[in-house]
Amino acid sequence: MRRFLVATTACGVLVAATTITSAVVLASIVARVITDPASRDLATLSAPIGLLATLWTIRTLVTWQQGRLAQRGASAVIADLAEQVLTTATALPPRELTRRRDDAAVVVTRGLDGLRVYFTTYLPSLFVAAILTPATIAVIAVYDWQSAAIVLVALPLIPVFMVLIGLATAERSTAALAAMSTLQSRLLDLVAGLPTLRALGRAEGSTARIAELNAAHRRSAMATMRIAFLSALVLEVLATLGVALVAVSVGMRLVYGEMTLTAGLTALLLAPEVFWPLRRVGAAFHSAQDGTTAVQAAFQFIDSAPPPATAA
């Protein structure tokens, strides 16, 4: 995965550069149209508009390429981990394989699929946040240091809440994977012993037990989703408040003529870009947590396998 991560990081740098540059160019175009009526001619604005369109096109293409590379890397990692788990499972003694087959089945068939979100959404968002957020704050500080100070005050609140909510989500993801393992184990046992249970007239009891396990898994999944929705709401509120504070500050200073229109528009356009990567990281964290939990289970399965017997 290392080469795919390097490539996605390079794409993140290009996305950050095009995002900041396009915001600066757009702010200058709007300010120029408002403050200078003579420059409203389309021929005069053709060059900056063409530059803005080019920047947006480059950003779109780079974002598409970043997602494509992440998909390829995720598919390679999932296939490699699944192969290692299956190789380890087939090398187990028959009695040990019977005891641990359900753990391997859950990891391979369902658990590792969550890893795709981790590589395609969470990691690219994390890299973009690490690059775009500091660069955007630096550019805002060049045009308006007061707006940059407001952003720096509001920004640390998002990681704090992400950590607090992430601790609770990790426990929920582990519980959901355990419930899924239990449910699949019971289901496999029921299918294997269904003829015997039907002959003895005990099939209804196992069906009720499967329904209870299904309800327990549903409750665990719904609890995780509630935490995800709550965290998304918290992140959106914090980001909205941060941008609103910047907008109020810029608006008041524009009214009293304490800053130029270009600087104010640049700060307003770049302020959401400071919070957007962190919001995306927070939104993707909950989906990626299921994949990381499955990866830990896969590594535990592989590492706990007994060493192969050597001939004397």
Disulfide bonds with the S-S distance in Angstrom:
none
